[in-house]
Structure formats: structure tokens, C-alpha cells
Amino acid sequence: MADESNMLLDAALRYAKLGYRVFPCVPGGKSPVTEHGFHDATTDAAQIEQWWTEQPRANIGLATEGLLVIDIDGRDNPWLANQPERTLELASVPTALTPRGGSHRVFRQPAGKDWRCTEGRLAPKVDTRAAGGYIVAPPSVVEGVGAYQWVEGLELDVRPDALREPAPWLVAELDQFSTGSLTLAHVAAGSAEAGQIPEGQRNATLARLAGAMRRVGMTAPEIAGALHVANADRCAPPVSPREVERIAASIARYPPDEISVALVENHWGQMVPGKPAPLEPVSLADLVSRFPDLRPPVIHGLLRRGETMNVISVPKIGKSWLVTDLALSIATGRPWLDTFATEPGDVLIIDNELHGETSANRIPKVSAARQIALGSVGQRIFVQNLRGRLLDIFTLGTYFRDLQPGRFSVIILDAFYRFMPVDTDENDNGTMANVYNRLDSYADRLGCCFALIHHTSKGNQSAKGVTDVGAGAGSQSRATDTHLVLRPHEQDDVVVLEAAVRSWPPVMPRCLRWTFPVWTADDNLDPSLLRSEKPRRKKSDATEDEPDEDWTVERFVQACVTAMPESRAVILERAEGLGVSNRRAVQLLQRAEGAGLVLRLHGGRGKPVIYSTNPQGQDTCSEQR
């Protein structure tokens, strides 16, 4: 009992020292015990000690003058259930859990605001506590139920003036409540003097009404219900019920603070402020004069400012390590993979697969392997871990709008498939084109590049063209500026890097070898030797094709390789006709090359590697590699 009393007094004094005004409430309850209730709240330590000397088990009341507390009742309260971005904003401020499963989220009330307490105005069972109110603070106890407690890491441990202000969307809603400027009845049906909505303006007007409703957090069914009323009362003639449902669903899929985007993208932009400029062709002379140069490079040979790049590889090959290496290269201006020069800049990694602890462990390992002092990049690389609090590419819009344009050179999204909105089909070309359009708008506004880390589809990748590698619709490779793929080589721990680029010369394939924790270029390997993921044969079948021990390197060269330059495929096919297995023929060809009995030639850019026993073949066919 004494320990509980000491905890309560110590907590009350701690809040007061930080600048929060406190007062005692009845033990085990919420009602103030002072004469004037929360109006007696103070930061005076002597008065606080006197109160708790007289009532050792008194709960702690905390006056909310100058504060904004969002009071959410119920552990499963549906408010913001489908708005992860807003939920994330509320999860980053001091948060107390109430004994009955609710929570208190504590903000600083912005200067110039004079919000009062509201009951159920934000949503059912979601109240606000501000001027004229108070909350019960941890470690207070509700008799027979439990104790209030701060969420670990989100304790109230800063002064009131250091608290975060509420996000713009929350400010807007609270302003509406305080001024009474908006009621749902007016939004749905319009004022009496608004009159009828004539044909030709019905869709746009209903869309604007839907936007106003979405701004205050109404859901698709709620919006549709109100629009049906407005349609019947004001549209002359009414639009079809199906069209009303479509408008409601189209607007409701956007976060409340992206309604202007929703109206524009649904072709109602001509009816709302801020509509996009009309399309107008530009003469060639003006075009050349306006854009005399390409955009500045960020990764030479791959990526320019404002462009997007896919980085595709098979699952679990080491993409996150690769991403870390890319970030370090850009942060320091070093070549990436000893191949691509970079321009120095800050990098933001938004990772939805790794926990913060994992990122904190991996980045120093790669930094050490590259001999980069961690202190030199500590303020150049930034990480946003979203594991367990996923946001999709559309709801990230507000996050990106809050970033300063030009702040980052590259933003890395790892892994891209987890940024797809719920129920989105990555195999639908139209859907994926819309996703990349949104990314292009982010990149254009921020003046940065986006690197999207994605995975391949299942099955054999060796027979595909570069632009066909990657899970999902083909528009993924067409919509991006650079489509870079990593495919397994025949040798273990080796991949072949290839890329299709839009504004650069063709990228020649190159082998990369995995040496934990980094990938390094290995030009001693043949990048044409992609691993073919064929089904494993049964042991009994395999033994039938075991090579004849009489097949030596010399015999293989004499029988299968000629002085006329030929491709590897032709040589292996000839060997197969003589009863040599493909695996054995590859081994013999490699050994023959190592012994100098066969020369590897290259037919030029875009042509396959060829082999010959004639050293003169390089003079007529290609340069020896």
C-alpha cells in the first residue's frame, strides 16, 4: 500500500516538474476531490505533497488546458481502421492505455487554437479533451479493473511545449467542430437555397459532396447513403443508383487528406479548384530549347534524377544487403558494385520487411565491409521501418508531401510488393501503370529517384528476356526508367546483373559474386551461363547418363570444338549427340578453356560468346575476352 502511494505521489511530482498541472481524484475513481475540481490543478510541489499526504491513494488528474488528448474508448474501436497512415501518426505521440482497453493520445494544442472538449465528434466513442477538461494519468488505478499505464517508449516525458502538434487532417476536423461550419446533413443534401442540380453537373457535384464527406472521415457506405438522398432530392433528373455507388466508392478509397487528388484522378477536376492545366502540344523548336540537356545523373548508366528503377531478383538472394550497399554508395559518392559511378546525396530507405533492430545490425556490417566509416554516413542515410505497420503506395502520399523537395537523392522502397494496396492485383497492367504514375508524381515533386526492390516470379528465369523478369504485369518493366535484374549463375553464390535502360546506352551483363555481406563484380566468369532451373532427375535416371570416363578434355576438344567460331549452345548440342551429358560437357569446355586448348571469343555487343580452337578467329570474329 505504501509503495502504491509513493508511486502516485512521485508520478504527480514528475508531471508537475515537466510543467503539467495536476490535482487529486478519488482513490480508485475519476472524480476530483478538491473544492473546485480540475480548476485547482497546479504545478506547485508543496501543494501536491499536501494533497497526497491527506489522500495517499488518490488518483492523478491532469488538466488538459493547452493540450489536445484524443480519448479512444475500446480496444477494438474501428476509428481509422482502414486508414493506416493516420493510425501511424497517432501511434507516435505519448500514449496511455486505460484500464478498460481504451487509450489517451497526447498532443500540444497549436497556438491560436482554443478547442474545447467534445464528445463523440471525431467518431463514435472517440472524444477529445482540451480546454475545460482533464484526464486521469498513470499510474492511477480503477478499483477492481486495473491501472492506467504508458505505452513503453511513448511515455509522457517531455514538457508540454515539446509535444507534437496534431496532423493537419486532425486540425481541420477540430476546426470544423469548433466553428460549426460543417454538418453532415448540409453535406449530404445541401442547403435549402442550393436548389436543383441540373443535368451536366450532377456527377461533379455529387463527387464534391462525397469529397466533403470523406474529409471528415465518413466511410464508403455512409457516403453512398448520403449521396442517394442528395441525388433523389436535388439532381434533375437523378443519376442511376449504380453511378452513385461508383462515385462513393471512387472517392472513399482515398485518404481524407487526398480528396483533391481523388477528384482530379476521377476526371472531375474541371469542377474543383486546383485543376490540372489543359494539355497543349509543344513545338519541336520550343521543346529542344526548353530541355537542352538530359536530367542530371544519380547512378551513372542507370538512373537520373526524377526517374524510377526496378531492382528484381529471386527471393532470399540478398536484396536487402544489396539495398544497403546501394544506399552507402550514393551517400558517399562511390561506385556501386564497382560498376556504376554515383553522385553523392542523401538516401531514405523505407523498409517494410525488416525490423529496426535488423536494419541497425546490417548497415554497419556492410559499411565495415566497404571500409566506410559509419560516422561519415550517419546523417546521410535515413531509415523508415514499417514492419508491422504497413502503408501502401497511395497512403504514403501524405508522408511524401511532408518531405522537403530535394531533401533526398534516392528513396528506396523495400519490398515493393508489400506497398501494393489491399486487394490490388499486381498482374493487372492498368493497376500497375496507375501505381507507377503515382510514383512518378512523387519523384517529380520531391526531385528524387525511386528504387523499387521486387522479386521474380516462380520458375525458371534463365530463358526470359530482361524485361520479362519480375513478378506481376509486364507494365512494371515498361513503366519504369530502368529495369535491373539479378539472375542466378551456374556457379553457386554468383548472379548475373543485366538491365534495360531508357536514357542510357545498353548495359552489358556482368557477374557478381556473394561474399557476405556484399556483392562484388567478378569478370572472370561468363555472364551467359545462367542457371537453368530444371526439375531434378531421379537418381536411377541420372546414373544412366553418367559420362564415359574416356571423355578427356583433349578428346572433347577434338570431337566437339572446331576452328570455326561457334556458340556454346552448338558445342553442347554436338557433345550431347555423342553421348556426353550437358553438365559434363560444360565442365569439359571450361577445363579446355583453362588449359588453353579453346579460346573464348566475343562476337560484339548483343551477340553471344563463341569458342574456337583457332587463335586467328579473334581477328575475323571478335575481340578475345
C-alpha positions in Angstrom: 0.0 0.0 0.0 2.8 2.4 0.9 4.6 1.6 -2.4 1.4 2.4 -4.3 1.1 5.7 -2.5 4.7 6.6 -3.2 4.3 5.8 -6.9 1.3 8.1 -7.2 3.0 11.0 -5.4 6.2 10.5 -7.3 4.4 10.5 -10.6 2.3 13.6 -9.8 5.5 15.5 -8.8 7.2 14.3 -12.0 4.4 15.6 -14.2 4.4 18.9 -12.3 8.1 19.3 -12.8 7.7 18.9 -16.5 5.0 21.7 -16.5 1.7 19.7 -16.4 -0.9 20.9 -13.9 -2.2 18.1 -11.7 -4.8 17.6 -9.0 -6.0 14.6 -6.9 -9.0 12.4 -7.8 -10.8 9.9 -5.5 -8.9 6.7 -4.9 -9.9 4.1 -7.5 -12.0 6.6 -9.4 -12.1 9.7 -11.7 -13.9 12.4 -9.7 -11.8 15.3 -8.4 -11.6 15.6 -4.6 -10.6 19.3 -4.4 -13.1 22.1 -3.9 -13.0 23.4 -7.5 -12.1 20.2 -9.3 -9.6 20.5 -12.1 -9.6 24.3 -11.8 -7.4 23.7 -8.7 -4.8 21.9 -10.8 -1.2 23.2 -10.1 2.5 22.6 -10.6 3.3 23.7 -7.0 5.2 20.8 -5.4 4.3 21.8 -1.8 0.6 21.8 -2.6 0.9 18.4 -4.4 2.7 16.8 -1.5 0.0 18.1 0.9 -2.8 16.7 -1.3 -1.2 13.2 -1.4 -0.3 13.3 2.3 -4.0 13.7 3.0 -5.1 11.2 0.3 -2.1 8.9 -0.2 -4.0 6.7 -2.7 -5.6 9.5 -4.7 -5.5 9.1 -8.4 -3.8 11.7 -10.6 -5.9 14.1 -12.6 -4.1 16.0 -15.3 -5.7 19.3 -16.6 -5.7 19.5 -20.4 -5.6 23.3 -20.8 -3.2 23.9 -23.7 -3.2 20.2 -24.6 -5.3 18.0 -27.0 -5.9 14.5 -25.9 -7.7 12.0 -28.2 -9.7 9.7 -25.9 -10.4 6.5 -27.7 -12.8 4.0 -25.9 -12.5 0.3 -26.5 -9.6 -1.9 -27.6 -11.3 -2.7 -30.9 -12.5 0.8 -31.7 -13.0 0.9 -35.6 -12.0 4.5 -35.9 -9.2 4.8 -38.6 -9.2 1.0 -39.0 -8.8 1.5 -42.8 -6.5 4.5 -42.6 -3.1 3.1 -41.5 -1.3 6.4 -42.2 -3.4 8.3 -39.7 -3.2 5.4 -37.3 0.6 5.6 -37.6 0.5 9.4 -36.8 -1.5 8.8 -33.7 0.9 6.0 -32.6 4.0 8.3 -32.4 2.8 10.6 -29.5 2.7 9.9 -25.8 0.0 7.2 -25.3 -1.6 6.0 -22.1 -3.6 2.7 -22.0 -6.8 2.9 -19.9 -7.8 0.0 -17.6 -10.8 -0.8 -19.8 -8.9 -1.1 -23.1 -9.0 2.4 -24.4 -6.2 4.9 -24.9 -5.3 8.6 -24.5 -3.1 10.2 -27.2 -1.5 13.4 -26.0 -0.7 16.4 -28.3 0.1 20.1 -27.9 -2.7 22.4 -28.9 -1.4 24.7 -31.6 -1.0 28.4 -31.0 -4.1 30.4 -31.8 -6.5 27.4 -31.3 -9.0 27.3 -28.5 -10.5 23.9 -28.9 -12.9 22.7 -26.2 -13.7 19.1 -25.1 -16.0 17.2 -27.5 -18.0 14.0 -27.0 -18.1 11.5 -29.9 -17.4 14.2 -32.5 -14.5 12.5 -34.3 -16.2 9.2 -34.3 -18.4 7.1 -32.0 -16.6 6.7 -28.7 -13.8 8.9 -29.8 -13.7 12.1 -27.7 -11.3 15.0 -27.3 -10.0 16.5 -24.1 -8.8 20.1 -24.4 -9.6 23.4 -22.7 -12.1 22.8 -19.9 -11.2 19.2 -19.3 -8.8 16.7 -17.8 -7.7 13.0 -18.0 -6.7 10.5 -15.3 -3.0 9.8 -15.7 -0.8 6.7 -15.0 -0.2 5.0 -12.6 -3.7 5.7 -11.3 -6.0 2.7 -10.7 -9.6 2.0 -11.4 -10.9 -0.1 -8.5 -11.5 -3.7 -9.4 -10.4 -3.2 -13.1 -6.7 -2.2 -13.3 -4.2 0.6 -13.7 -3.5 3.3 -16.3 -0.1 2.8 -17.9 2.0 4.5 -20.5 3.0 2.5 -23.6 6.6 1.6 -23.5 8.6 4.2 -25.4 5.6 6.6 -25.6 5.7 7.9 -22.0 4.8 11.5 -21.2 8.4 12.6 -20.5 8.7 15.9 -22.3 7.5 19.4 -21.4 4.1 20.5 -22.9 5.8 22.9 -25.4 7.9 19.9 -26.7 4.8 17.8 -27.6 3.9 17.3 -31.2 1.0 19.2 -32.7 -1.8 17.2 -34.3 -1.5 16.4 -38.0 -3.2 18.8 -40.5 -6.1 16.5 -41.1 -6.9 16.4 -37.4 -6.6 20.2 -37.1 -9.0 20.6 -39.9 -11.6 18.4 -38.4 -11.3 20.0 -34.9 -11.6 23.5 -36.5 -14.9 22.4 -38.2 -16.3 21.2 -34.9 -15.3 24.4 -33.1 -16.8 26.7 -35.7 -19.8 24.5 -36.6 -19.1 25.2 -40.3 -20.0 21.7 -41.5 -22.7 19.3 -40.7 -23.3 16.0 -42.5 -26.9 17.0 -43.2 -25.7 20.0 -45.1 -23.0 18.0 -46.9 -25.5 15.3 -47.9 -28.5 17.3 -49.0 -27.2 20.8 -49.4 -28.9 23.9 -48.1 -32.4 24.8 -49.0 -31.3 27.7 -51.2 -28.9 25.5 -53.1 -31.6 24.4 -55.5 -31.7 21.6 -58.0 -28.5 20.3 -59.7 -29.0 20.4 -63.4 -28.1 17.7 -65.9 -24.4 18.0 -66.9 -23.3 19.0 -63.3 -24.7 16.0 -61.4 -21.6 13.8 -61.3 -19.2 16.6 -60.5 -21.4 18.0 -57.7 -22.0 14.6 -56.2 -18.3 14.0 -56.3 -17.6 17.2 -54.5 -20.2 16.3 -51.8 -18.6 12.9 -51.5 -15.2 14.6 -51.1 -16.5 16.8 -48.3 -17.9 13.8 -46.5 -14.6 11.8 -46.9 -12.7 14.8 -45.5 -14.5 14.3 -42.2 -13.8 10.5 -42.2 -17.0 9.1 -43.5 -16.8 5.6 -44.9 -17.9 4.4 -48.4 -21.3 3.1 -47.2 -22.0 6.3 -45.2 -21.1 8.4 -48.2 -23.2 6.3 -50.6 -26.2 6.6 -48.3 -26.0 10.4 -48.1 -25.4 10.7 -51.8 -28.5 8.7 -52.6 -30.5 11.2 -50.6 -28.9 14.2 -52.3 -29.4 12.5 -55.7 -33.1 12.0 -55.1 -33.7 15.4 -53.7 -31.5 17.7 -55.8 -30.5 16.0 -59.1 -32.8 16.7 -62.1 -33.1 14.1 -63.3 -31.4 11.8 -60.8 -28.4 9.7 -61.9 -28.6 6.0 -61.7 -28.1 4.3 -58.2 -25.2 2.4 -59.7 -23.5 5.6 -60.6 -24.0 7.0 -57.1 -22.3 3.8 -55.7 -19.4 4.2 -58.1 -18.8 7.8 -57.2 -18.9 7.0 -53.4 -16.5 4.0 -53.9 -14.1 6.0 -56.1 -13.8 8.8 -53.5 -13.8 6.7 -50.4 -10.7 4.7 -51.5 -8.6 7.9 -51.0 -7.4 9.0 -47.5 -9.4 12.1 -46.3 -6.4 14.4 -46.9 -6.0 13.4 -50.5 -9.5 14.3 -51.7 -8.3 16.9 -54.2 -6.2 14.1 -55.8 -9.3 11.9 -55.9 -11.4 14.5 -57.7 -8.8 15.1 -60.3 -8.0 11.5 -61.0 -11.6 10.6 -61.4 -12.0 13.3 -64.1 -14.0 15.7 -62.0 -11.0 18.2 -61.9 -12.8 20.7 -64.0 -15.3 21.2 -61.2 -12.9 21.8 -58.4 -10.2 24.3 -57.6 -6.6 23.4 -58.4 -7.5 21.5 -61.6 -4.6 20.4 -63.8 -3.5 22.7 -66.6 -5.1 21.8 -70.0 -3.0 19.8 -72.4 -1.2 21.8 -75.1 1.4 20.5 -77.6 4.8 22.0 -77.8 6.7 22.6 -81.0 10.0 20.8 -81.5 11.9 24.0 -81.5 10.4 25.0 -78.2 10.9 21.5 -76.8 14.6 21.5 -77.7 15.1 25.0 -76.3 13.3 24.1 -73.1 15.2 20.9 -72.5 18.7 21.2 -73.9 20.1 18.5 -71.6 19.0 15.2 -70.0 18.3 15.2 -66.3 21.3 15.0 -64.1 22.5 11.5 -63.3 22.3 9.9 -59.9 23.6 6.5 -60.8 25.6 6.8 -64.0 24.5 4.3 -66.6 21.3 3.5 -64.7 19.3 6.4 -63.2 18.7 10.1 -63.5 17.0 12.5 -61.1 13.2 12.1 -61.1 13.3 8.6 -62.6 12.4 5.2 -61.2 14.3 1.9 -61.2 13.2 -1.7 -60.5 15.7 -4.0 -58.9 14.5 -7.5 -59.4 15.9 -10.8 -58.1 14.8 -14.2 -56.8 13.6 -14.3 -53.2 16.1 -14.6 -50.4 19.1 -13.9 -52.6 20.3 -11.0 -50.5 18.3 -8.0 -51.8 18.3 -6.1 -48.5 22.0 -6.4 -48.3 22.2 -5.1 -51.9 19.9 -2.2 -51.0 22.2 -1.2 -48.1 25.2 -1.3 -50.4 23.4 0.9 -52.9 22.5 3.4 -50.1 26.1 3.6 -48.9 27.4 4.1 -52.4 25.1 7.0 -53.1 25.7 8.5 -49.6 29.5 8.5 -50.2 29.5 9.1 -54.0 31.4 5.8 -54.5 30.8 3.4 -57.5 28.0 0.9 -56.8 29.1 -2.8 -57.3 32.4 -1.4 -58.7 30.5 -0.8 -61.9 28.2 2.3 -61.7 29.5 5.7 -60.7 27.2 7.6 -58.4 26.6 11.3 -57.4 26.7 11.8 -53.7 23.4 12.5 -52.0 21.2 11.6 -49.0 19.2 8.4 -49.1 15.9 7.3 -47.5 15.2 3.6 -47.1 11.6 2.7 -46.4 11.7 -0.9 -45.4 8.6 -2.9 -44.7 10.3 -6.3 -44.2 13.0 -5.7 -41.6 12.6 -4.6 -38.0 14.6 -1.6 -36.9 17.0 -3.8 -35.0 17.8 -5.8 -38.1 18.5 -2.6 -40.2 20.6 -1.3 -37.3 22.6 -4.5 -37.4 23.1 -4.8 -41.1 24.1 -1.4 -42.2 27.2 -1.3 -40.0 28.3 -4.7 -41.4 28.1 -3.6 -45.0 29.7 -0.3 -44.1 32.6 -2.1 -42.5 33.0 -4.5 -45.5 33.2 -1.4 -47.8 35.6 0.3 -45.4 33.3 3.2 -44.9 33.3 4.9 -41.5 29.8 4.8 -40.1 30.2 8.3 -38.8 30.6 9.6 -42.3 27.2 8.4 -43.4 25.3 8.6 -40.1 23.5 11.7 -41.3 23.3 10.8 -45.0 21.3 7.6 -44.8 17.8 7.6 -43.2 15.6 4.5 -42.5 11.9 4.2 -42.0 11.0 0.7 -40.8 7.3 -0.1 -41.4 7.3 -3.8 -40.4 4.0 -4.4 -38.6 2.5 -1.0 -39.6 2.3 -1.3 -43.3 1.4 1.6 -45.6 0.6 1.3 -49.3 1.9 3.4 -52.1 -1.2 5.6 -52.1 -1.4 6.2 -48.3 2.3 7.1 -48.3 1.2 10.3 -50.2 1.0 12.4 -47.1 4.3 11.1 -45.8 6.0 12.1 -49.1 4.2 15.5 -49.2 5.8 16.3 -45.8 9.3 15.7 -47.1 11.2 18.8 -48.3 11.7 18.7 -52.1 15.4 18.0 -52.9 16.0 16.5 -49.4 16.8 13.0 -50.7 18.6 11.9 -53.8 17.1 8.4 -53.8 14.2 6.8 -51.9 14.4 3.0 -51.7 11.2 1.0 -51.3 11.9 -2.4 -50.0 10.0 -4.6 -50.7 7.8 -3.2 -53.4 5.1 -6.0 -53.3 4.3 -5.0 -49.7 3.5 -1.5 -50.8 0.6 -2.7 -53.0 -2.8 -1.6 -51.7 -5.0 -4.4 -50.3 -6.8 -6.4 -53.0 -4.6 -4.9 -55.7 -3.8 -7.3 -58.5 -0.1 -6.9 -59.4 -0.8 -8.9 -62.6 -3.2 -6.2 -63.9 -1.4 -3.8 -66.3 -3.8 -1.0 -65.7 -3.4 -1.2 -62.0 0.4 -1.3 -62.1 0.5 1.6 -64.6 -1.5 3.6 -62.1 0.9 2.7 -59.3 3.9 3.8 -61.3 2.1 7.0 -62.3 1.7 7.8 -58.7 5.4 7.1 -58.1 6.3 9.4 -61.0 4.3 12.2 -59.3 6.1 11.7 -56.0 9.5 11.7 -57.8 8.7 14.8 -59.8 7.6 16.7 -56.7 10.5 15.6 -54.5 13.1 15.9 -57.2 14.4 12.4 -56.3 14.7 8.9 -57.7 12.8 5.9 -56.5 14.4 2.4 -56.4 11.8 -0.4 -56.1 13.1 -3.7 -54.7 10.9 -6.5 -56.1 11.1 -10.3 -56.6 10.9 -12.6 -59.6 8.0 -14.8 -60.4 8.3 -18.5 -59.7 10.0 -20.9 -62.2 13.0 -20.7 -64.5 14.2 -17.2 -65.2 17.2 -18.1 -67.4 15.1 -18.3 -70.6 13.3 -15.0 -70.2 14.3 -11.6 -71.6 15.4 -9.0 -69.2 12.1 -7.1 -69.3 10.1 -10.3 -68.7 11.8 -11.0 -65.4 9.8 -9.9 -62.3 6.6 -10.9 -60.7 3.4 -9.2 -61.9 2.2 -7.4 -65.0 4.5 -6.6 -67.9 3.8 -2.8 -67.4 6.2 -2.9 -64.5 9.2 -3.1 -66.8 7.7 -0.7 -69.3 6.6 2.0 -66.9 9.9 2.3 -65.1 13.0 4.0 -66.5 15.4 1.3 -65.5 14.6 -2.4 -65.1 17.6 -4.1 -63.4 17.6 -7.9 -62.8 19.8 -10.3 -61.0 19.6 -13.9 -62.1 21.4 -17.0 -60.7 24.6 -18.0 -62.5 25.6 -21.7 -62.9 28.1 -21.2 -60.2 26.8 -21.1 -56.6 26.8 -17.7 -54.9 27.0 -15.9 -58.2 24.4 -13.8 -60.1 24.3 -12.1 -63.4 23.4 -8.4 -63.5 21.5 -7.2 -66.5 19.4 -4.0 -67.1 17.1 -2.5 -69.7 17.5 1.3 -69.6 15.6 4.2 -71.1 18.0 7.1 -71.2 21.4 5.4 -71.2 23.5 3.2 -73.6 22.8 -0.6 -73.2 24.2 -2.2 -70.0 26.5 -5.2 -70.6 25.8 -8.2 -68.4 28.2 -8.7 -65.5 28.7 -11.4 -62.9 28.5 -10.6 -59.2 29.8 -12.9 -56.5 28.3 -13.1 -53.0 30.9 -12.7 -50.2 29.0 -11.9 -47.0 27.8 -9.3 -46.6 28.4 -7.7 -50.0 28.2 -8.5 -53.7 31.4 -7.8 -55.8 32.0 -7.9 -59.5 33.7 -11.0 -60.9 34.8 -10.6 -64.6 36.5 -14.0 -64.7 33.1 -15.6 -65.1 30.9 -15.9 -68.2 27.7 -13.9 -67.7 25.9 -16.0 -70.4 26.0 -19.1 -68.1 22.7 -18.6 -66.4 21.4 -21.4 -64.2 18.6 -23.3 -65.8 16.3 -24.5 -63.0 15.3 -27.8 -64.5 13.5 -30.5 -62.5 15.8 -32.8 -60.6 16.0 -36.3 -62.1 15.7 -39.4 -60.1 18.9 -41.0 -59.1 18.2 -44.0 -61.3 17.8 -41.8 -64.3 20.9 -39.8 -63.6 23.1 -42.8 -63.4 22.2 -43.8 -66.9 23.7 -40.5 -68.3 26.9 -40.6 -66.3 29.7 -39.6 -68.7 32.1 -42.1 -70.1 35.4 -41.8 -68.2 37.2 -42.0 -71.6 36.0 -38.4 -72.3 39.1 -36.4 -71.5 39.5 -32.7 -72.2 41.6 -33.4 -75.3 39.1 -35.9 -76.7 36.3 -33.4 -76.1 38.1 -30.6 -77.9 38.9 -32.8 -80.8 35.4 -34.1 -81.2 33.2 -31.1 -80.3 35.1 -27.8 -80.8 36.2 -26.7 -84.3 38.5 -24.0 -85.7 35.3 -22.2 -87.0 34.0 -20.0 -84.2 30.8 -21.5 -82.8 28.4 -20.7 -79.9 28.4 -22.6 -76.7 24.9 -23.9 -77.5 26.2 -25.5 -80.8 29.1 -27.1 -79.0 27.0 -28.6 -76.2 24.4 -29.9 -78.7 27.2 -31.6 -80.6 28.5 -33.2 -77.4 25.0 -34.4 -76.5 24.8 -36.2 -79.8 28.0 -38.0 -78.8 26.5 -39.1 -75.5 28.1 -36.5 -73.3 25.7 -35.1 -70.7 25.1 -31.4 -70.6 26.7 -31.0 -67.2 29.8 -33.0 -68.2 30.1 -31.0 -71.5 30.1 -27.7 -69.6 32.8 -28.9 -67.3 35.0 -30.2 -70.1 34.6 -26.9 -72.1 35.6 -24.9 -69.0 38.6 -27.1 -68.4 39.6 -26.8 -72.1 39.5 -23.1 -71.9 41.6 -23.1 -68.7 44.2 -25.3 -70.4 44.4 -23.0 -73.4 43.0 -25.6 -75.8 39.9 -23.5 -76.5 39.7 -19.7 -76.9 36.6 -17.8 -75.8 35.7 -15.1 -78.2 33.0 -12.4 -78.2 31.0 -11.5 -81.3 30.4 -7.9 -80.3 27.7 -6.1 -78.3 24.5 -8.1 -78.1 26.0 -11.2 -79.7 26.6 -14.5 -77.8 30.0 -15.7 -76.6 31.7 -18.1 -79.1 34.5 -20.6 -78.9 37.2 -21.7 -81.3 40.4 -23.7 -81.4 41.9 -21.2 -83.9 43.7 -18.3 -82.3 43.2 -16.4 -85.6 39.4 -16.5 -85.1 39.6 -13.4 -83.0 40.9 -11.4 -85.9 37.9 -12.1 -88.0 35.1 -12.5 -85.5 35.6 -10.7 -82.2 37.9 -9.4 -79.7 39.3 -12.1 -77.3 38.0 -11.6 -73.8 
